[in-house]
Amino acid sequence: MTNKYYEFFCPVKVVAGKAALEHIPYELTSLGAQRPMIITDKGVRAAGLLEPVVTACEESELDIVSIYDDVPPDSSTAVVRDIAGIYRAEKCDSIIAVGGGSAIDTAKAVNILVSEGGDDIAAYAGAGVIKHPLKPFFVVPTTAGTGSEVTAVAVIADTEKSVKLPFTSSFLLPNAAIIDPRMTLTLPPHITAATAMDALTHATEAFTCMAKNPLSDAYATAAVKKISDNLLRVMDNPKDADGRLELAQASTMAGIAFSNSMVGLVHSLGHATGAICHLPHGLCMSLYMPYVLEYNLETIRQPLGELLLYLDGPEAYAATPANRRAEAAIAAIRRMRDALYKKCKLPRTLKETGQVDESQLDAIAALALDDGSIMFNPREATLEDVKAVLQKAWA
Amino acid sequence: MLASRMQPMALHARRLYVNLMFQVMGNALQAISEVDGKVQDEAKALPDGFLFEMMVMPNGPSLVIEHKGQGRFHYHGSSAPRAVDLSIQFKHIAHAFLVLSFQEKTSVAFANDRMIVDGDIGYAVRMTRVLNRLEAFILPRLVAQRAVKEYPSNLHLPEKIMSASRIYLKVASQFVETARA
C-alpha cells in the first residue's frame, strides 16, 4: 500500500471577473451582514480604489459603516487593537479588506478580536487556537501576488516585544475573495512584475516541493500558464483588463496551491532577505527562484520538466527532449526575468538590487535555515548549501 | 474471530513500541548533546531552560527534553516540570508509529500533516535538524536513509561508529540508572 497522503482545503468563495465588486452587497447580505467595515491603507485610497467598492455597496443600499484606511506596511498588535475598537464602537458586523498582504493580514487579525473578544491579539497567536467561525469577512485584493485572500494565516508584529506573531486557523479564511480587474489596473509596472513573480514562485514551489498533491498541482499548473501567457502582455499594455484579470486569478490559484502544499527554499531565503535587507517579498522571489531551482534540480527534475509545458507552451515542450525539460523550464523563467529587467529594472541578482551588502549573506543564510518553509524544500539544505545559493544569486 | 482478538494486541504492541522509541530518543538526545559538537551548536541557539516535547495526541506517549545551557539536553521522561515551550504533536498513534518505525520520514510526516507544531517554528526546524542528525548517527545507513530527508554526505563510517557507540553506551547507562531508581 502506498504511503502517499495529502490534505486539501479551500472553502473560500471566489467571485471573479467583470463587475465582481457589485456582487459584494448580495454576498454580504446573504450572510446576514448589514454593517460592514472596510480595512485598507492610504495607498489604496489614494489610487482611487475604494470608490468602486463603496459605490457598489451604496447602490445596493448597503452602507459602509466605517472605513479604516491607515494600515501600515508592517501591521502591529496596536493597530489591530485600535481597529477592533472602532469596529465595536460603530457596531459593525462584518469586514471587507481592500488591499495587499498587510491590509488583509490586519483584517484577519481584527476579525479574530471582534469575534472572539478581548483586546490582546497575542492571546490568539499560534496554530489551532481559534475554535469558532468568525464574523463575515470578504477580501478584495489590489495586488496580484500574495494570495492572502485564500490563505489561513496572518502575521502581525508585536512591536513591544519585537517579535512577529503568526496566526494559523482555517477560520481566518475569508468567506469570499472578490477578484475584479479594476482593482489591479493601476498597479505600477515594477509592482505588477514583482507580485506576478511572487505568484509564479508560489505555483512553482507548490508544484515542486514536498507537500505537492494532485489538487494543488492542478491549481499550480493553471496559475503558471496564466502568468506565462499574460505577464509580459500586461507589462506592455497595463490597461489590458483581461490580462489583469488573468494575473489576479493566477495569484488566487497559486495561493490556493501553496496554502495546501507549502513552499520551499525560495521563500526561506526571501523571508530572511526581507527581514535583514528590507527588500520587497515579490522581488526576492523573482531573484532567488532560478538559483534555488538549480540547487534542487536533481530532486525535482520530473515535476520541473512538466512545468515547461505551462511556462513555454506545447511547441517548446514537444521540441525539448524529456531529459532536458527541467533545465529548459529554468531557462524560460530566466528569460521572463530578463524581459522584466528590460521593462522595469526588476533586479535579477542581489547586487542589482543595490540594497544588499555582500557581508550580509552569512546572516541571511543563518536566518533562512530556521525558516519554517525550509522543512518542505525537497533537498535538505545545509548552511553551506544555502551560502552557495546566495553566492550564485549575488551577481 | 481470531483477527478480532489479535487486533487489540497489535494496537497495544504499537503503543508500547512508540513509548519505547520515545524513551530511546529522549535518552539519545541527551547523549548526543554530550558527544556531538554540531548538535551542541544547534542547541546553543535555544534559550536555557527551553522545554521541548514530542507527543501523541491527545494524551499518548511523549518525551520531554530541556536545554540546560551550553548546548546540553536533559531528558525528563514523559512529563514536563512546567509548561513546554515547543511541542510537536502527532495527530494519532498510527502516525507516530509510521515515523518511528521508519516507514515515513520525519520531513514527509510534516508535509503530510501528520503532526502539528505548537510553538516557535524556527525552533521546531532546529529541533528537526537535531533529530535528523541523531537518526543519521544511531541508525544503520540503510535505515537512516528511510528516516531523514537526505543522509549527510560528510558523515563517514569511522565517525559514525565512534559517535554511535558513545551514544548507545550513554543511553544504556541511563536506562540502567532508571531501572535502579
Interface residues (C-beta under 8 A of the other chain):
Chain A: N3 Y5 Y6 E7 G126 A127 G128 P166 C209 M210 A211 M262 L369 D370 D371 G372 I374 M375 F376 R379 E380
Chain B: L98 Q103 E104 S107 V108 F110 A111 N112 D113 R114 I116 V117 D118 G119 I121 G122 Y123 A124 V125 R126 T128 N132 V148 K149 E150
